[in-house]
């Protein structure tokens, strides 16, 4: 079969369709990340676990889009009793916040993990992660780390 006609605009149409496809995937990824952050029912001491939630979209191992990985300040909710004696002999006792952080480590580890998962992929790849090494442990204790975000993502992309 022979085709006769002007096909000069097909490349541009293909790029436009791909761009729209990527925009919709990225929008779904953002909604999934927000859902995971909102529904996360675990303590947020360092901010790293929430900050490590994000997504990467790649094609044949080349990263096309990435999002999420929002810097989340830890709350340091693990209060600890501090007690010491000053020079005059008076005992000072008070409650202070324990370890906290700004989520920077979570962003770094989340991006690193998500990118590593797309390096050897063929075709399109969409990776939604919670990139801290203890994410599975927290999830196994019954906390919603990324579960709600994953469920929403499946609903949005189907």
Kinemage of the C-alpha trace (Angstrom):
@kinemage 1
@onewidth
@group {chain A} dominant
@subgroup {mainchain}
@vectorlist {calphas} color= white
{ca unk a 1} P 0.000 0.000 0.000
{ca unk a 2} L 1.312 3.406 -0.891
{ca unk a 3} L 0.534 6.566 1.033
{ca unk a 4} L 0.438 9.883 -0.706
{ca unk a 5} L 0.187 13.125 1.202
{ca unk a 6} L 1.976 15.595 3.434
{ca unk a 7} L 3.291 13.984 6.646
{ca unk a 8} L 5.599 16.851 7.634
{ca unk a 9} L 3.643 17.595 10.813
{ca unk a 10} L 3.739 14.064 12.242
{ca unk a 11} L 7.007 14.547 14.141
{ca unk a 12} L 5.633 17.650 15.846
{ca unk a 13} L 2.373 15.835 16.641
{ca unk a 14} L 4.319 12.936 18.132
{ca unk a 15} L 6.343 15.331 20.349
{ca unk a 16} L 3.126 17.089 21.471
{ca unk a 17} L 1.467 13.771 22.351
{ca unk a 18} L 4.544 12.654 24.284
{ca unk a 19} L 4.725 15.987 26.134
{ca unk a 20} L 1.049 15.728 27.132
{ca unk a 21} L 1.610 12.132 28.271
{ca unk a 22} L 4.575 13.186 30.429
{ca unk a 23} L 2.640 16.141 31.868
{ca unk a 24} L -0.191 13.839 32.934
{ca unk a 25} L 2.194 11.335 34.466
{ca unk a 26} L 3.993 14.121 36.359
{ca unk a 27} L 0.658 15.489 37.588
{ca unk a 28} L -0.306 12.019 38.824
{ca unk a 29} L 3.111 11.727 40.496
{ca unk a 30} L 2.679 15.038 42.312
{ca unk a 31} L -0.757 14.016 43.572
{ca unk a 32} L 0.593 10.645 44.733
{ca unk a 33} L 3.476 12.314 46.602
{ca unk a 34} L 1.109 14.784 48.292
{ca unk a 35} L -1.219 11.932 49.300
{ca unk a 36} L 1.659 9.915 50.768
{ca unk a 37} L 2.912 12.930 52.731
{ca unk a 38} L -0.571 13.836 53.958
{ca unk a 39} L -1.520 10.292 54.997
{ca unk a 40} L 1.858 9.444 56.547
{ca unk a 41} L 0.872 8.515 60.098
{ca unk a 42} L 4.379 8.063 61.506
{ca unk a 43} L 6.487 10.426 63.590
{ca unk a 44} L 8.429 13.012 61.673
{ca unk a 45} L 11.461 13.390 63.880
{ca unk a 46} L 14.170 14.124 61.289
{ca unk a 47} L 11.977 15.002 58.298
{ca unk a 48} L 14.003 12.593 56.170
{ca unk a 49} L 11.365 9.921 55.529
{ca unk a 50} L 8.774 12.404 54.228
{ca unk a 51} L 11.427 14.310 52.268
{ca unk a 52} L 12.524 11.092 50.540
{ca unk a 53} L 9.107 10.601 48.877
{ca unk a 54} L 9.108 11.445 45.194
{ca unk a 55} L 9.033 10.135 41.647
{ca unk a 56} L 11.144 9.854 38.522
{ca unk a 57} L 9.912 9.367 34.958
{ca unk a 58} L 12.460 8.003 32.487
{ca unk a 59} L 12.666 6.674 28.955
{ca unk a 60} L 15.321 4.063 28.120
{ca unk a 61} L 17.203 5.026 31.275
{ca unk a 62} L 17.203 8.760 30.537
{ca unk a 63} L 15.422 10.837 33.178
{ca unk a 64} L 12.700 13.007 31.679
{ca unk a 65} L 10.968 14.310 34.810
{ca unk a 66} L 11.339 14.099 38.559
{ca unk a 67} L 9.302 15.574 41.341
{ca unk a 68} L 8.321 15.423 44.960
{ca unk a 69} L 11.255 15.159 47.337
{ca unk a 70} L 9.971 18.204 49.240
{ca unk a 71} L 12.115 19.431 52.109
{ca unk a 72} L 10.214 18.663 55.293
{ca unk a 73} L 11.344 19.997 58.651
{ca unk a 74} L 11.510 17.388 61.401
{ca unk a 75} L 9.523 18.005 64.537
{ca unk a 76} L 11.824 16.416 67.101
{ca unk a 77} L 8.834 15.042 68.987
{ca unk a 78} L 10.994 12.689 71.012
{ca unk a 79} L 11.191 14.756 74.185
{ca unk a 80} L 13.996 13.836 76.582
{ca unk a 81} L 14.537 14.753 80.204
{ca unk a 82} L 17.777 16.686 80.751
{ca unk a 83} L 19.215 16.923 84.227
{ca unk a 84} L 22.519 18.381 85.421
{ca unk a 85} L 24.104 20.115 88.414
{ca unk a 86} L 25.478 23.624 88.064
{ca unk a 87} L 28.562 24.962 89.927
{ca unk a 88} L 26.488 26.267 92.827
{ca unk a 89} L 25.203 22.721 93.431
{ca unk a 90} L 21.693 23.402 92.203
{ca unk a 91} L 20.146 20.620 90.129
{ca unk a 92} L 18.609 21.819 86.889
{ca unk a 93} L 15.996 19.595 85.263
{ca unk a 94} L 13.896 20.195 82.133
{ca unk a 95} L 12.447 18.508 79.062
{ca unk a 96} L 14.088 19.160 75.709
{ca unk a 97} L 13.464 18.080 72.176
{ca unk a 98} L 15.695 15.285 70.977
{ca unk a 99} L 17.071 14.703 67.497
{ca unk a 100} L 15.472 16.593 64.637
{ca unk a 101} L 16.481 17.609 61.161
{ca unk a 102} L 15.526 19.532 58.052
{ca unk a 103} L 14.948 16.610 55.662
{ca unk a 104} L 18.006 17.294 53.486
{ca unk a 105} L 19.330 13.758 53.808
{ca unk a 106} L 15.934 12.388 52.764
{ca unk a 107} L 15.883 14.451 49.571
{ca unk a 108} L 19.363 13.278 48.626
{ca unk a 109} L 18.732 9.608 49.365
{ca unk a 110} L 15.276 9.614 47.766
{ca unk a 111} L 16.522 11.116 44.499
{ca unk a 112} L 19.544 8.839 44.470
{ca unk a 113} L 17.404 5.724 44.977
{ca unk a 114} L 14.726 6.697 42.427
{ca unk a 115} L 17.319 7.543 39.779
{ca unk a 116} L 19.137 4.266 40.360
{ca unk a 117} L 15.915 2.348 39.706
{ca unk a 118} L 15.528 3.836 36.214
{ca unk a 119} L 19.095 3.523 34.890
{ca unk a 120} L 18.703 0.187 33.114
{ca unk a 121} L 15.060 0.430 32.084
{ca unk a 122} L 13.744 -0.021 28.568
{ca unk a 123} L 10.854 2.101 27.375
{ca unk a 124} L 9.022 4.369 29.779
{ca unk a 125} L 9.547 3.927 33.516
{ca unk a 126} L 7.705 5.607 36.369
{ca unk a 127} L 9.201 5.146 39.832
{ca unk a 128} L 7.496 6.333 43.038
{ca unk a 129} L 9.730 5.927 46.084
{ca unk a 130} L 10.243 6.551 49.722
{ca unk a 131} L 14.000 6.498 49.556
{ca unk a 132} L 15.168 6.162 53.149
{ca unk a 133} L 16.597 2.765 53.981
{ca unk a 134} L 14.220 2.347 56.932
{ca unk a 135} L 11.013 3.082 54.978
{ca unk a 136} L 10.089 -0.615 54.713
{ca unk a 137} L 10.680 -1.105 58.429
{ca unk a 138} L 8.349 1.778 59.328
{ca unk a 139} L 5.757 0.475 56.861
{ca unk a 140} L 6.014 -3.063 58.302
{ca unk a 141} L 5.024 -1.649 61.696
{ca unk a 142} L 1.659 -0.651 60.210
{ca unk a 143} L 2.410 2.952 59.335
{ca unk a 144} L 1.373 4.442 55.994
{ca unk a 145} L 4.658 5.590 54.483
{ca unk a 146} L 3.832 5.515 50.765
{ca unk a 147} L 0.871 3.107 50.556
{ca unk a 148} L -1.846 5.748 50.103
{ca unk a 149} L 0.203 7.531 47.469
{ca unk a 150} L 0.764 4.289 45.555
{ca unk a 151} L -2.935 3.422 45.606
{ca unk a 152} L -3.864 6.886 44.362
{ca unk a 153} L -1.233 6.703 41.616
{ca unk a 154} L -2.682 3.433 40.330
{ca unk a 155} L -6.156 4.970 40.217
{ca unk a 156} L -4.881 8.014 38.340
{ca unk a 157} L -2.829 6.246 35.676
{ca unk a 158} L -5.191 3.406 34.830
